[in-house]
Amino acid sequence: MCNDLLVNIFEDGLFAAIAAIGFSSISNTPRRAYLTCALIAAAGHSIRYVISLPDFGGMNIIISSTLAAFAIGILAVLFASRIKCPAEVCFFPALLPMIPGMYAYRTVEALISCLCNTQEETFRHYFYLLAYNGLTCTFIVLGMVVGATIPVFMFKKLSFTATR
C-alpha cells in the first residue's frame, strides 16, 4: 500500500515535470530555468495529488489546485533568485500541467450536446453537465491564478530582487 502510494506520487510528479519542461521550451524560458520549472511542477502537482486523496483529506479539486498553486508560487519566489529570473518564469510552466483539460473538454462536449438535442430532459442533463464542468474548470483556473500570485505579493521584496 505505502509503496504503491509513493510510486503514484513519484509518477504524478515525473509526468508534471516532463510537461513543465515541454511548456518551458515553447514559451521562451531560459534553459537555466528548465530544471527549476520541472522540480516546482513536480512538487506542486504531487501536492495536489496527495491532498486530494481520500486518505489525506480528500479535498475538492478546486481547493487542492489552489493550495498546490500557492505552493508553486512560494517555490517559484524562493528559487527565482537562484536562476536570476522573475518568479513568473518558473511558475507559469509549472502551473500548466495542472490546467483542467478534461473539464474544459467535457464543457465543450456538453455545449455541443445541448445544441444538438431538442428533447427537454436530454437538454437539461447536458446543460447540467455544461454548468458543472464549466464552473469547475473556471474555478480551478481562477484558484490557480490566485494561489500562484499571492506569494509574489506576500514576498514582494524577495520576488522583485530575484533578477538583480
KAFENQUI-V636181 format. One record per helix or strand. SS is the DSSP state (a for helix, b for strand). FROM is the first residue (numbers start at 0). TO is the last residue. If there is no record, write none. Layout:
ss->[SS	SS]
from->[FROM	FROM]
to->[TO	TO]
//
This chain:
ss->[a	a	a	a	a	a	a	a]
from->[1	30	53	60	86	100	119	155]
to->[25	50	55	82	95	115	153	159]
//
